[in-house]
Amino acid sequence: MNKLLLIAAALLVGAPLLASATAYVPRPSYAGVYQTYNPTITDYFYTTNYPESYASLSNGYSSQGVPFYIEQTPQAHTIPLHRYWKGAPSTEHVYITPDQYPQDLVNVTNAGYTYQGIAGYIYPKSLVDNLAPQLLGGMVPLYRLAKFNGNNNDLQHKFTISETEKNTLMADGWSFDHVEGYVPRWTVNAQFLGGYPAFTGGHVMTRRCGPSGPCPGGASFRNGYNGYKFVNSTTKPAGKTTQVMTFDLFTPDYFATGQSDHIAIGLHGHWNIDLSNIDNSSNPANNHHALGVIIGASSCGINVRVEAFWPTGNNLSACNGQGNLLNNQTYRFRIAVTDAGMISYTVHSISPSGMVIAQVASDVVNGNSLFTAPGYGFPAADTGYFMVQATMDQADYSVYFSNLNVTWQ
C-alpha cells in the first residue's frame, strides 16, 4: 500500500471542459472523500481521487463510500489536510493539520511516517467557531479518532462527521483525538441539481475554478447552469394573489468589483428547461419563464434589479440608485409577485442574531412592461419558482441561503 502514487491532478474528480455548444455536467463545488478499509492491516484510507481509491481495492481494501466532502483547492481561510503513511507495524495512513495541531507534525516526523501530499482543504476550528450562524449552517465538524493496540503496536485513525458514529466508536475502544476542522454539510436533494450542498431552510451556491482555472464549462451560462434550485409548481390557495419568497443571504466573497456573475431568482413562473439550449427562443415551452430579480452584477453595480426571464428578452428594470451589496454582511430579502404582474422587493441588512439593521434596497415595478415578446407575456397562471447562478466569471465564491420560505398571500 505504501507504493500508492498520487495520480495527476487532471484525474481529480471533475468534469472536462467541453465545447461551448455542448451541454456539460458541472463538477461538484466540493470533492467527495472516498473511504476504503483494509482489515488485515487495520487501515482507513481517504482520498478525493477516485482512480487512487479504486486502485486500493486490489491491495486488500474494500470500499466504504463517501463519508464527507472537502474543498478541492485552496479557498479563503482554508487550511490543507496533509496525508502521511507508515509501514509495519503501524501500517496506517494518518491525516493532519499542523497549522492548528503542530504536535501532530512532530509525532509523524519522529515516528518515521512518509509524506504523501495534500488530501484537500478544510476550514479550521478557530475560524468556524467565530463565524456567523448563517455560515455555520453549511458546516459540520470533522472528528478524528484513534485506536492503538499495545500488543502489536498497531495504530489506526478514522474520520467521521457523525456524532452518533463518534460515540459508537468511543464505546468500542476508540479514543477521540480532536475536531480536525470543519467541512461542508452535504445533503442530497432532488431539487438541488449539480451536486450542491443543502441545509435546513436553504442551500449553498458555489463556484470552484481552482487557482489556475478555467471553470468547468467556461465563463458562460447559456449551455448549462452550474448548480440551481427549481420548483415547477406550488399550491396556490383560493383567494391568494401574490407569491412571496423570503430568505437570508450571506457571502464572504461573492460581491466583488468587476464581477459579472449574478444570481437569478424567478417567481410566479415555470421551469421546463432544455439544458442543451438554455436560451431556447424557438421553443418557449422548453425554457424558464418568470418574473423576479437578479442579485449581483448589473450595469447599475453590485446590487438588485428586477428581470423578466426568458425567452421574452430578459429585460431589466431601470436603475434606481441603490448602493452596492457587501461581503460578510447578512441580508434579508423579500420578493413578491402578484397575479397582475406587479413585483416588489426589499432588502434589509441584519445582525448575526437576526435583528434588522437597515433597509438597503427596494423597488416596485410593473413587470408586464418587461415582457416584450408578442403573445408570450407575464405567466400569470404559473406558480413555480427557481434560484440559479449565471456563472459568467472565472471566480471562486460561496453564497449561503438560509431561512428560505415561499408562500402565497
PyMOL commands that set and color helices and strands:
alter all, ss='L'
color gray80, all
select helices_A, chain A and resi 9-11+50-59+102-110+125-128+133-136+163-171+284-286+367-370
alter helices_A, ss='H'
color red, helices_A
select strands_A, chain A and resi 31-38+43-47+62-63+68-70+79-86+92-96+114-122+139-149+154-160+175-184+192-193+198-199+202-207+228-231+242-250+262-270+289-298+301-308+330-338+342-350+356-366+384-390+397-408
alter strands_A, ss='S'
color yellow, strands_A
deselect
rebuild
show_as cartoon
